[in-house]
Each structure stands twice: as C-alpha cells, then as structure tokens.
C-alpha cells in the first residue's frame, strides 16, 4: 500500500511537471476578474417572464461554469443577470456571455473523429454514417463494419441528447440506404420500426479506410469553403468542443459532438431556433420511452422540408441534419425520407428529467428576449488577498496545535499523525493543481475554509485508530502486532461511516447550493476522499510497519504504548503474553 501511494504521488507530480502547473488557479476573490450585468430587452418593453429568465441563467451558467468548480457565478438581480468570472478580462467575458444562444439546423457536409488517434494506432474506418455503421445520439459512428452476411442494427445506447427521429428519422441499417437514384420516400414510417435489412451485403457501400495520419481521408471537399475545411482539419474536440461559440447562420460551421468524439463540417443554417413553435417532453405510446416533440412555425415547416429533402437525396454523411445549440452538435440524425408537416421528434435514452431539460433547451434555443450590456466592472483581489493571508495563518495555527497535541498525547505514535497530515497535504495540493489545469477548478476562500476543516477530519480518523490500538493493548493479552490488526478491523468501519456521512453532506450541499457554499462543499468532499486514501494506504500500513520495531513492540516509555500509559496491572519484570486475534 505504501508503495502504491508513492506511485500515485509521483504520477500526480509528473502530471504537474509535464503540464508546467506548479500552483493552483485562484478564484474571483483571490485573483480578481470581471463582473458583467446583462439587462433583458423584450420586444414590447414588458418585464421578461420568470421562465425565460431562469433558462437564460441556466444557459449562461453552463457556459462560464459548466462543472460548477470554476468559481464563476451567475445570478439574477431583479430582472437583470449578473455574471462574475474570475481571472478574465472585460473583452473575454463579454465575448463569452454577451451573446444569446440560438438553435440551428444544419446539413452535415463532412464527419471525422473528434481527436487525432494516438501515434501508431492502426487505420480505422472514417466515422461517417455509412450503412455499415450505426450512428449514436451525437452522430458518432461505430468504427467497425459488419462481417459479410451480417447487418448492422441501430445502437441501443444514446446520450442525453438522444437520437433525432420523426416518422422519417431513424438510424439506418446496412440494407436501408440506397443510392440517390434508387431512393423513394417511405410511407407510413414508424419511429420505432427498424429499417429493412433484406438487401444483400454486396450492395452495401462501405466507408473508406482512414489513415490515422490524415484526418481528411475519406472527406469529400466539394461545396466546402477552403477556410472552413482547414479549420475542420486542425480542430481537436478534446481540447475545445466549442461550448458557448456563436455560429453565424449564414456561414458554414465546424462543430463538435457533446462528448467531443466527433467533429463536423456543417452547411449554412437551414432552420433556426426562432422557427420552433413548441418543444414538449412526452412518452412514446408504443415503446413507453421518453421523447421530445417539436413543431415549427412561420417558414419553419417549409425550411425543414427543404433541408430534409436535400439530405435524403445526398450520400453519407450528407444525409444527416445536425442540431447545433450553443456551438455544440446535440444530435445529427440520418434522414430516411423528406419530412413535411413541420413536425419532428427526438427519442433516445431519456428520463423524464433529461427530456424536460432538452425540451426547454430547444424551446428557448433562441431566447425570447435580448440582452444589452449594463455595467462592466473589474473585480480587485486586494481584499481577498488579505483574507487569504488570515486564513492561511489560522490554518497553520490549527495544524500546529493538532501536531503538538498528537506528539504530547501519543508520543511516538504522534509521528504517524504528523506524517499522515503531511501526506494528506501533498495529495490535496496536487489534486487542487491538477483540477485547476484540467477541470477549471479555481481555489477561493470557501474552498480554503473547506480544506482547513479537513484537518480535523483527517486527525479524527487516526485518533479513532490509535484509541482502538490502545484499547486492545490495555487488555494486556495481545502483542502490539496483533493489536494493530484487530484494532484496524474495528476502527475502519467507524472511520468509513464517519467519512461517508461527511461526504454525503458535502454532495447534498454541493448540488443544492451555489457560489461560495458549493465551493466549500466541493473542497470538503474532495478532502474526505483524500482522508480515506491516506488512512487506508498510509496510516494503517505505517503503523503495522512500526509495530515490528522493538521501540514500539516492547513498549518503550516514549513510544506512547508503554505499560504505564496503557494502565496495565503487571508485576515487575512480567511481560504481556502475545495472543492471536
């Protein structure tokens, strides 16, 4: 266990070294930042509805603080929305939140893997919606073609975005796609009905093999702007999936799927979110699955019919229509027939909650109100720096008192307490730095308070263990090595229960609170997990190692396990008789 812990510490240190990340990122109160106030403007000048304002807050919060740990804050202030972003300048914040998210429906022009394959990886098929592949919810394709004589079926899995379906939107099977000249509109297609699989495998077009060193292999550049094609070639979705990007509806667009596994070249927007009349969550009466139903208004039905007809008469991957919300492709269904009537539906692995959430996103992809920028203020970190200094002093004093108490009360065993706290501090620092580098975590005063509180959590764990050891030793019938093992069996359950209660409290607080309180909860939950790792991987193995030393095994007066301290009633020269547990 000690070796495994050392490997973990060295690995985390290596990650920090190679990413040149040696210090944590700081939050708004410690690093400063920018606060922007957005004022809604409605067409008739009336106050915005509570529903639209709450939705706007949710969309903006996802942009600036999607994971909830970057210390960015989005809140309502009357009818206004106040956004505070740490460590960012005015132009960056205004660009990030000053525009309105809008839904676009665009025809897919090209598809490729979202990130370059690792060096040395064997070539795979291009992730195009070829008949031999099954598109998933976000348009990602199965990279393996079926064996001869087999047919592919729609993937049963789906992301929260779901698979876009209507009476003509279904996932294709190998026998369902024909050449454009042979296509005929299907009649009375059912969303739940599987496409025909009777076509011979020899008639199936297959996706070309893709050279891992050439991301453009298998991509048809016809009709694609060269500048867009270059952007598509250079895009790495793993580094930036485009969340929050505002795409121009009159230009071609390069975007990523929600899971960053697939990237697309998309044509000019054929239908925009302003054309959506209603978007509601419902249940498919045939399958019992949750789905989202859409209806269009104005020119929407005509535009939708036109783009689905164009896609239907195109070869893969251009037989897909992508739904782009806030710069991300949430779904890219294959069109099985032209769709008229101005209605469509999205189905997949939905729950009631995720279906309602997506319906809200689609309904207000283009918000029913505009925003104008009000006040824009730079936030200073001066006050936060003073508070940080005070907090660090308080933390150092608390840590020092814990160490002094441990050494005075437990004597030699106090070394374990000191080293356990040192190991916990190293792991916590490394975790904070790595989270700041890869997850946008920013250390703020509430986080620091949570970390200081964790000193007590860690100290409580080894105190429980030490007292169990002493209880076993006080019986006078066990050797130290036996007492260490028996005490651990009894103590670990108590430690796990206490940490579990603390972690559950942190999780509930994190999801129910916002801002500084959520930051405090996150830090407390993080350090609770670290405490469990330290107790199991360091404290217990280290105590077992010390028990083999004569200094502790024979009960030296400074070991903290001497007979006098254990209150064992023994005669002079007598020795406790070791017994097995």
N, C-alpha and C positions, 0 to 999 in steps of 0.2 A: 504493500500500500504506500509506504514511504517513497519507494522508487517511482511508482505511478504518479504520485503527487509531484515529485520533482520533474518528471517528464512533462506534466501539464504546465507547470510554472515556466519551464524552459520553452515549451512550444508557444505559450502566450507571449513570452518575451521575444521570441523570434518573429512572431507576427508584428509586434510593435516595432522591432528593429527594421524589418524589411519595408514597412509602410512609413517609416520615419515618424512614428507617432509616439512621443515620449511624455506628453502632457495631456490632460483631459480637455475637452471643449467646455466652454463656460456658457451659462445661460444668460438671460436678459439682465438679471440683477448683478451679474459679475462681469460680463463682457460688454454690456450696453447693446444697443440695437436701434430699431425703428418702430414707432407706433403710428399706424395709419387709421384714420377714421373714414369709413365709407358711408355716404348718405344716399339712401334709396330715392329714386325718382320714378314715380308711376305716371302712366300716360295722362290720367285725368287729375293728377295732383293730390289724390286722396292718400291717406296713410296705407302702407303695404299690409297685406294680410299676415297674420302670425305664422301661417303655414309656409308661405313663400319666404319669409324672413328666417325661419328656423332651417329651411332647406338650404338657403344661401350660406348660413353659418356652417352647416354640415359640409357643404362642398368646399368652402374656403379652408375649413379646419383640416380636411383631408389633404389639401394642397400643402399647407405650411407645417402640419404636424400629424401626418398620417399615422405614425406609430404611437403617438402620444408621449414620447420621451424627449422631444427636441426643445422643450420649454417654450415653444411658441404658443401664444394664447389668442383665441378668437372668441369674442363675447358680444352679446347685444347690449347696447346702451340706449334705452328708449327704442326709437326706430332706426338707430344707427348701428353699424357693426364696427367694433374696434379690434384691430389686429396688431399684435405685438410680436415681432420676430427678432430673436437675439442674433448678434454678430453680423447683421446685414445692413447695407446702406439703403438710402431712400429709393434710388433707382431700381435696385434689386427687388425690394419689397413691392413697390408699385407695379413692376412687371409681373411679379408672382401672383398678386391678388387683385390687381386693379381692373382686370377684365372679367367678363362673365362667361362661365362655361356654357357651351352650346352643343347639342347633339347633331351629328352629321351622319347621313347615309351615303356611303361612297362605294363605287365598284372597285374590287380588288384588281390590280394590274400585275402584281408580282408578289411572291411569297418566298421567304428564306428563313433559315434558322436564326434565332434572335441573337446568338453569340457565336463567334468563331469556335470551331471544335478544338479540343486540346491538341498540341503537337503530336504527330504520329498516329492520330486516330484514322481508322480505315474509312474510305469514302462511303457515304450513305446516300440514300435517295433524297432528292430535294423535297422539302416539306410542302409539297403542293397538293391540292385537293384532287389528285388523280384518282381514278376509280378504284385503284388497288389500295387506297388509304382511307381511313375513317377520320374525318375532321372532328376535333373536340370542340368544347364550348367556345374557345377563343380563336378557333381557326387553326390550331396546331395540328399537324398531320402525323399519323403513325408512319414511322420511317421504314417499316418493313412491309414489303409487298407479300400478298398471299402466295402460297405454293400453287403450282399448276393444278387445276382441278378443284381449287377451293375458291370461295367467295368471301369477301370482307363484309362484315356487318357493322352497323353503327356502334360506336363506342358507348358502353353503358354509363361511362363516367361523365361528369360535367362539372364545371366550375360554377361559383355563384352567379356568374353572368349568364350561364345557361346556353342552350343551343337555340338559335333563332329558327322558328318553324312557323309555318302557316299551313293552309291547305296545300301549299306547294313548296314549303320549306322543310326538307327532311335531309338527313345525312344519306349520302349515296352509297350504294354497294357496287361492286365491280360490274355487275350486269345492268346497272341502272343508267349509266351515262353513255350516250351515243354521240356520234359525230354531229355537228350542227345541221348538216343537210338531212339527217335522218330523224331529227327531233320532232316530236309532235306534242303539243300541250296535253298533259294528262288531265283526265276528267275525274271529278269527284274524289280527289286525293284526300286521304286522311292523315292528319299529323302523326298518328300512332302507327300507321300502316308502313311496313317495311317495303322498300323498293324491290322490284322483281330481281331475282337472282338467276334467271334462266339463261342468260347469254353465255355463250361459250367463252372459256378463258382466253382462247386465241384472239378474240375480237377486242380484248381489253387493252387500251393504251396504257403504257406504264410510264412512271416518272423517270426521267433520265438520272443516271448516277451523278452525284455531286462531288466534285473534287473538293476536299476539305480546305485546300489552299486557295480555292477560287470561289468566293461567296456568290459570284454572279453566274456560276454554272447552272444551266437549265432555266435561266431567266430570259424571257423574251423582252427586248428593249423597245419593241415597236410601240409608238404612241406615248412613250415616257420621256418627259423632259430630261435632257442630259444632266442638268444640275441636280435634279431630284434623284436620278439614277446614281450619281456619285455619292449623294448623301445616304442613300439606301445601302450602298456598298460599304460605307465607313461606319454605319450605325452599329453600336453594340448595346443591345437592350439590357444586358446585365448591369451596365454602368449607368444607363439613363433610359428609362422606359417612356419618358415624355410626359409623365403625370403633370398636369397643370398647363401644358402647352396649348396655345390658342392657334388653331389651324385656320388658315384663310380658306373659306368655302369656294373661292374662285380659282384656287390653285391646287395642283396635285400635292399629295401629302405623304410623308413617310412616318409610320407609326408602329408601335409595339403592342403585343397582346398583354393582357393583365398580368400573366405570370412571367412575362419577359422571355418566353421561349420562342416566339415567332415575331418576325418583322414583316411589314407590308409596304408596298407602294400602292397608294390609293388614288383613284381619279378624283376630279373635281366633285364637290358635294352635289349629289343629285336631289336629295331631300334634306332639309334641316329640321332641327327640333321645333322650330316655330310652326311647322306643319302638323305636329302631333296634336290631335284634339283631346283624346283621353288615353290614359295608360292605367290599367287596373290589374290587380292580382286576383286570380281565380283558381278554380280546381277543374282539371280535365275530367269530364263526366265518364269518359271511357277508361282512363288509366288511374284516376284518382290522384294524379300528380299536380303539384302547384305550377302555375304558369302565369305569364304576363301578357295581357291582350292589349293591342294597340289599334287605334283608329286615327285616320288622318283627316285634315280639313283643308279647305281652300284648294290650292293647286296640288296639295299633297297626294291625293289619290292618283292623279294623272302622272305626277312625277314618279311616284312609287311604281306604277305600272310600267312606265317607260324604262326605268333602270333595271327592273326585274326581267323585262323582255330582252334588253340588251345583254344582261348577264346570262340569261338562258341560252341565247344564241352564240355564246362565246365558249372558247376552250378553257379548261382549267389552267391556271387558278382564277381566270377572269369570269368564271361563272359563279363567283361569290360576291356578296354585298356586305360590306363591313359597317358596323355601327360604332362610331367614334364619339366618346364622351370625355371631355376634358383632356384631349390629347391621347387617349388610350383606346385601343380596339377592344370593346367589351364583348363583341360577338362578330363572327364572319361566316354566316350560313351559306350553303350551296343552294342555288336557285334551281328547283326542279321543274318549274313552269312559270310563265308570266302570271303575275298576281294583279288582279283587278278588284275593284270594290273598295279599295282604301282601307283594308284591314289586314293585320298580321298578328302573330303571336310568338312569344319566346317561351320555350319549355326546356327543362333540364333537371338537374339535381337541386331543386328548390325546396326550401321550407317556407312556411308562411311568412316568417320574418324576412328572409332574403328576397322573396317575391315582392313583398311590400316595399322593401328598400329599393329594388331595381325599378319598380313601377314609379316610385317617387322620383328617381333619377331621370327616367325617360320623360316623365310628365313635365318636369321642370328642367330638362337638359338646357333649354333656353329659358332662363329665369324670367318670370312675368314682370320684372322690374329691372331698371338700370341703376347703376351706382355712379355717383360723382365723388371724387376725392375731396374730403374735407381737410382737416388738419393733418399734417405730417410732421412728426417730432422725432428728433434724435434722443435716445434714452442714454443717460450717463451711467457709468458703472461705479462712480465715486462712492455713493452710499453703500452699495453692495460690497465694495472692497473693504470698507471699514467693518461692516457686519461679518464678512468672511474672516477677517483677522480676529475679531472677537470670538467667532465660532470655533476657529482653529485653536485658540488659546483655551477655550472651555473644553474642547475635545482632548487636548493634551493634558490638561489638569485631571480630567476624568480618567483618562488612560493611565496616568501616573499613579493615581490613587488605587486603581484596580491592581496594578502591578505591585505596589508597596504592600497592600493588604494580602495579596497572594503569597508574597515572599515571607511575610511575618507569620501568617497563619499556617501555610502549608510547607514553609521552609524549602527543603529540596524539591518537593513536588511543584513548588512555585515556578521552577524553571520550565515545566511543561506549560503552565499558564502563560508565561511570557512568550515562549516560542509559538504557542498556538495563536496568540494575538498578533504576533509578527507575521506568521504565515497568512492569517486571515486578512491582514492589512495589505500584504503584497498581492494576494488574489483579487481583493476588492479594487485596488488601484489599477491592476492590469485589465480587469473587466470594464471599469469605467472608461479607460483609454480606448480599448478595442470597440466598445459600444459607440463611443463618440466618433470613431473612424468609419465604422461600417453601418451603424444604425441611426446616426444623427443624434445620439444621446448627448445632452448638454447638462453639465453639473451646475445646479443652482443652490441657493441657500436651503430650500426644503430638502433637497437631496442630501446635503451635508448633514442636516439635522437627523435624517434617517440613518445615515452612516454612523453618526456618533451614538445614536440609540443602539446600534448593533453591537457596540462594545459590551453592553450589558447582556445582550442575547448570547454572545459567544462566551462570556465569563460564566453565565448561568449554566451552560452545558458542561464545562469541565468541572464546575463545582459539584454538580449532581453526580458526576462520575467519581470524583475524589471522595465524596462522602460515602458513596456505596463501597468503595475500597476500604475505607476506614471502618465502616460497619462490619465488614467481613473480618477484618483484622482484629477488631475488638473482641470477637468471639474467642480468639486465642486458639482456634483449632485449624486454621488454614495458613499455608505458606503464602508469601506475597504473590508469587506467580499464579497460584490457584485463585487467590482473592481477586487479582486483576481480571481474570477471565470470568469468574462468577459475577463479579460486580458489573462487568460490562453487559452481560446478558440482562441484568436487572435495570441498569441505567439507560441503555439505549432506547428502550421503549418509552421511558419518561421523556428523554431528550427529543425523540421523534414526535411525540404527542405535543409537546410544548412548541416545537418549531412548526408543526402542522397548523396549530391554532394561530400562530403568528403569521404564517404565510397566507392562510385563508383570509384573515383580517386584512392583510395587505392587498390581496387580489380584489376583494369586495370594495375596498376603499378606492383602489385604482380605477375600477370600472364605473363606480358611482360618482366619483369626484372629478374635478377638472383643475387645471392650473397647478398651483403650488401643493395642494393637498394630494393630488395624483402623483406629483413628483416625489413627495415624502413616502407615499405608499410603494412606489416603484423601488426606491432605494432600500426600504425596509424588506421588501420581498427578495431583492437581489442578495442582500447580506444574510438573510435567513438561509437561503440555499447554500451560500458560501460557508456558513456555520456548520451545516450538515456535512459538507465535504471535508472541512477541516477536522471535525470531531472523528469522523469515520476513517479518514485517510492519514491523519497526523496524530491527534491526541491519543487515541487508543493504541495504535501501533508503537508510538514513542514510549508510552507508559509501560507496555509489555516489554520493550527493549530495556528500559531502566530496571525493571523488576529482576532482570538477570544479573544486575550488578550487585556486588557484595555490599556496597554502601547502603543500598535500599533494602536488599534482601535480608540483611542481618539487623535491620532496624537501627541504623546509626542515629545518634541524637539529633543531628542536623538534617536528617532525611525527611522528617515530618511523619515518619512511620515507626518511631521508636515506641518501646513498650510503655513508657511513662505517659507519652502523649495518647497512646491508644487506650489507656486506663485498664491494661491487662493485669490481673492479680496473679503474678507469678513469683515464685521463690527465687532467691539469688542463685544465679547460675543455671536456672532452668531455661529450656528453650521450647518454643511452641512446636507442637508436633504437626508436621505437614500432613494434610489430608487432601485426597482428591475430591473434587466437587461432584 
